[in-house]
Amino acid sequence: MLDKIKRLTNTEDKRRLLSNFMSLSVLQGANYVLPLITLPYLVRVLGPEKYGLIAFAQAFIQYFNILTDYGFNLSATREISIHRNNAQKVSEIFSSVMIIKLGLLFLSFVIMSILVFSFWKFRQDWLIYYLTFGMVVGQVLFPVWFFQGMERMKYITFLNITAKLIFTIAIFVFIRQASDYIYVPLINLFGYLVAGALALRIVFRGFKIGFKVPSYLSLIHQLKEGWYIFISTIAISGYTSSRLFAVGLFTDNTITGYYAIAEKLMNVVQTFPLGSLVQSLYPRLSNIYSESRERAKSLMNRFQNLTTIVYLIGLPIIYFLAPLIIKVIAGEPYPEVILAFRLLLFAVFFINANTFRVHFLLVSGKDSVYSRIHVIMGIGGFMLTFLMTYFFSFIGTVISLIVIEFIMLILTLKYSK
């Protein structure tokens, strides 16, 4: 046993990878535990209707998170990882990406304002959408891509847990009745801003990164680097962020609340416990691939097989326990939530059976292939999601996701060969 531990830590690279994995595992654990503390409380106090309104607002604002991210969470991570020993180059990359993200933040605010005051469905709850927009501001200020590229995930863990603890404690202090629902996005805003401000302080003081006015060529380079991933992310949102948004458009807030509970639980199952492994391994694979293509591919296959086995064992257990899980979380075993959650578990399997494989397309520089797959599925998935939701309510949403993720797996297997 001691020999195995020594082999895991006998080089600086292995120690760093293990540290990153442990840090992100703690973060995933917090992401797993803290929502399970606040979710039951919010559903009970606010009721499915107000909870559904908050969830719909977050789904709407998520589109602007996608716009401001512009694929940098993968493209800039890769750039930082490759040049992390060159402080001047890292400062140039950081400055260029932040300038672009701030410009996209302003554009997002203008677009959101136009949409909110152009449609009654949004205008009647305009304050909710403006407060929820604080999530976008916080994510722009928090350079996750920088810490991932530098392989210093402990900072991501510390700052994210700080924000989530602020949110969790404040929920129990300030949310006491259904009419307090307006405070939920306000509390979220405060947590995101605190985390973002602390993150920038660490970047400038801890890593000695200097902010400098980037050249035109540097800005264009970063825009080009993130373009394919950005297009892919927009396509992905056609069947990810759009699911909850479609349910909110075609049903009422109560049904939206039911579906939001099921999807929240699905996200927990999907990312825990192996989501941290994907995040910590991506920059490492990028670095390894630049030295040895076969070694990187072998490592990817090993972890993809591990992920598939874990979910093959775990998902049937969760399926069987679904009624108990829903009762504990929502206070009542809502049949709609149980049905949606059980069906969503099938999509979770297809997603995780493809996680490392699809990211390896980016590691190996196949950005255009990655983009092509997601654009094809994004366009088809967007139409399928809205059509199925329109005709079959939230059940149609779930079925469309299962179909999409299965086809995504088949396409990735085909293109990766």
N, C-alpha and C positions, 0 to 999 in steps of 0.2 A: 504493500500500500504506500509506504514511504517512498519507494522507488518510483511509483507512478506519479506521485506529487512532485518529486524532484524533476522528472521528465517534463512535467507541465510548466515548470518554472526555471528551466536550466538556461534559458536565453532571455535577453531583454525583450525581444519580440513576443515570446510566449507569455512572459510576465505581463506585458502591456495588454495583450489580447485577453488574458484571464482577468485582469483588473477591469478592462472595459466591459467584459461580459458580466462580471459581478456587479459593477455599478449599474448597468442597464437592467440587470435582473432585479436589483433593489427598486429601481424606478418602475419596472413593470409590476412588481409586487405592490408598490404604492398605488399605481394606476388600477390595480386589481382590487385592493382593499378599500381605498378611500371612496371610490364611487359606490361601492356596495354598502358604505356607511350612510352616505348622503342620499342615494337613490331611494331607498325605502322611506326615508323621512320626507323627502320632497314629494313623492307620489302620494303619501298619506296626507300631508298638510295642504298641498296645492290641489290635489285631485288630478285625475288623468287629463282633464280639459286644459287647465293652466300649464301643466307640465308639457302637454302637447304643443301649446303655443310657444313655449320657450325652446323646445326641441326644433320646431319649424323655423324659428328665427335663426337658430344656430346652423341649420341646414342651408338656409338662404345665404348667411354670411360666409359660409364655407367656400362659396364660389370665389369670394374676394381673397380668401387665404390662398387659394390655388393661383390666382392671378399674381399676387405679390410674391409667392414662392418661386414662380417662373422656372421650376425645375432645378433651382439652385441647391435644394437639399440633397440632390444626387450629383449634379454637374460640378458645383462649387466644392462639395465634399471631396470629389475625385481630384480636383485641381489642388486643393489644399494638401491632400494626402501625398501627392506626387512631389510638391515643392516645399514641404513643411520644414526642411532644413535650411531653406533660403528665406531669411526674415524679410528681406526687401521685397521679394516676389510675393510672399504671403500678405504683406501689407498692401501691395498693389491689388491683389485679388480681393482682399477684404473690402478695401475702399470702393472698388468698382462695383462689387455686388451690392453693398449697402446703398450706394447712390442710386442704382437701378431700382432697388426695392422701395426706397423712399418715394421715388417718382411714381412707381406703380401703386403705392399706398394712396397718394393724392388722387390719382386717376380712379382708384376704387371708390374713394369717398364721394367723388362727383357722380359716378355711375349709380352708386347706391342711393344717393339723394334723389336723383331723377326718378328711379324706379319706385322708391317709397312713396313719393308724392304724386305719382302718376296712376296708381291703382289703389282702390278703396281697401282691398284686403290688407295691404301693407300700411296705408295711411292711417287706419283706425288704431293701429298699435305702433305708431312711428317711433315712440320713445324706446320701445323694446329693441327695435332694429339698430338704432343709433348706439345704445348701450352695448349691445352684443357686438357691434363693430369694433369695440375695444379689443376683442380677441385678435383681430387683424393687426392692430397697432402693436400689441404685445409680441406677436409672432415675428413681425418685421424687426423689432428691437432685439429679439433673442436669436443670435446666430448659431442655431443648432448645427448647421452645416460646417461652421468653423471648428467647433469642438469635436465633431465627428472626424473631420479631416485630420486634425491634430491628434486624434485618438486619445482624447482626454474626456471620456464620457462621464467621469465622476462629477464634472461641473454641470453637465446636463441633468444628472440625477439630483444633485443638491438643489439646483435652482428650480427644477420642476416640482420637486417635493415641497419646497418652500412655498411656491405658489399654490399648490393643491392643499397644503395644510392651512394656509390663510383662508382659502375658499371653504374648506370643510368646517373649520371652527366658526367662521362668520355665518355660515348657513344656519347652524344651531342657535346662534346668538340673535340673528336679525329676522329669520323667517319663522313666524309664529302662526300665521293664518294665510288663507288663500289670497287675500288682497296684497300680501307682501311679495307676490311673484315678481314684481318689478325690480326688487332688490337682487334677484339671482344674477342677472347679467352685470349689474353694477359691482357686485362682489367679485365676479369673474374678472371684470375689467381691472380692478385694483390688484388682484393676484398676478395677472399677466404683466402689468406695468412694473410691479416690484421686481419680478423675475427678469424682465427685459433690461431694466436699469442695472441690476446687479451683474448680469451677463456682460454688458458692455464695459463695466468697470473692470471685470476680470480680464477681458480681452486686452484692454489698453494697458492696465497696470501689471497683470500677472504674466501676460505673454509679450509685453513690450511692443505691441503692434502700434505702429504710427498711422494715423489717418492722413492721406494726402489726396489732392485732387487728381483723379485718374485721367489718363489720356483718352482721347476719342477712340483710338485703336483698342485700348484695353476694355472700354465699355462695349464696343462692338464684338470683341472676342468673347466676352462673358455672355452676351446675348445669343451669339451663335452656339456656344457650348451648351447652353440650357434650352435651346429651341426645341430640339426633338423630344426632350424629356417633358418640356412644358406642353407641347402638343399632345403627348401621350397622357399626361396628367389631366388635361382638359377632357380627353376622351374617356379616361377612367372615371372621371366625375360624372360622366353620362349615366353610369349605372351604380355609382357609390353614393356621392353626395345627393344625387338626384332621386334616390329611393325615398328618403324621408320627405324631401321637397315635393315629390309627386303625390305621396300620401296626403300631405298637408293641403295640396291644391284640390284634390278630388274627393276628399272626405272632410269630416269635421275635426275639431281639436281633440275630442275624446278618442276617436279612432287613431288619430295621429299619436296621441299619448300611449295607447296600447302598443302600437308598432314601435314607437321610440324606446319603450322599455325592453322589448324583445331584441331590438338591434343593439342597444347598449350592452345587454348581456352577451350577445353574439360577438361584439367587439372585444369584450373581456376574454372570452374563450379563444378567439382568433389570435390575440397578441400575447396571451400569457399561457405557458411560461417561455415560449420560444421566440417571441418578438424581439427581445433584447439580443438574442444570438444573431439575428439578421442584421440589426443595426451595427453591432460591434464587428461583425465579420466583413461587411461590405467594403469599408476602407482598407482592411487588411487584405482582402482578395484582390483589390485594385493594385495594391503595392506588390503582392506576390506575383500577379499576372505579368507585371512589367519585367519580372526576372525569370519566371518559369510558367509557361502556359499550362503544361501538363499538371504541375503541382497544384495550381489554382483550381483546375478543373476537377482533380481528384478530391480536393478538400470540399468543393461545392457538392459533389455527388454524395460524399459521406454525410454531410449535414442534412442534405435533402432527404436521404433515406431515413435518418434519425427522426426528422420531423414527421414524416409520413407514418412511421411506426407508432410514435407517441399519440398521434391523433386517431389512428385506427383503434387503439386501446381505450383512449379516454372519451371519445365522443359518444359511444353507445352508453356508457355509464351516465353521462350528463343527460342524454336523451331520456333515459329511464327516470332520472331524478327531477326532470323538468317541472312537474306540478309542485313539488316541494320547494324547489328553488324560486319559482314565481310567487308562491304564497309568502315565503320569507321576505322576498324583495319588495313585492307590491302590496302586501297586506292581505290580498285576496288571490285565490287561484283563478284569475281571469282566463276563461277558455280561449279568448282571442290571442292573448299573449302567449299561452302555452303552445298553441298550434303554430303561431308564427316562429317562436323560438326553436321548436323542434325541427321545423322545415329549414330554418336558417343554418342549422348544424350541418346539413348536407353541403351547403355552400362553403362553410368553414373548412370542411375536409378538402374540397377541390382547391381552395385558395392556398392552404398550407402544403398541399402536395406539389405546389408550383412555385412557392416563395423564392427559394434559392436559385432555382433554374431560371426564372424570369429576370432576376437581378443580375445573373451572370452574363446576360446579353449586354448589359451596360459595362460590366467589368471588362469584358472582352472587346469593348469598343464598337459593339453592334447597335449603336444608338438608333440607327434608321430602322433596323429590324424590330427593335423594342417598340419604337414609335408606330411602325406599320401594324403590328399586332394590336396595339391598344387603340389606334384610330379606327381600325376595322370593327373591333368589339365595342368601342365607345359609341360610334354612330348607330350600329345595330342595337346595342344595349340601351341607349337613350330612348330610341323609338319603342323598343320592346317594353321597357319599364313603364313608360307613360301609357302605352296602349293597354297593357295588362292591368295596370292600376286603375285606369278609367273603367274598364269592363268588370274587373273582379276584385276591386278594392285592395286592401293590403295583402291579401293572399296572392293576388296577381303579381304584386311587387316582389314577394318572396320567391315565387316560382320563376320569375324572369331572372332573378339573381342566380339561382341554381343552374339554369340553362346557360347563362353567360359564362359563369366560372368554369363549367365543364368544357365548353367550347374553347375558352381561354387556355385551359390546360392542354387540350389536344393541339391547338395552334402552336403553343410554345414548344411542345415536344417535336412537332414537325419542323419548325424553323431552327431550333437549336441543333438538329442533326445536320 
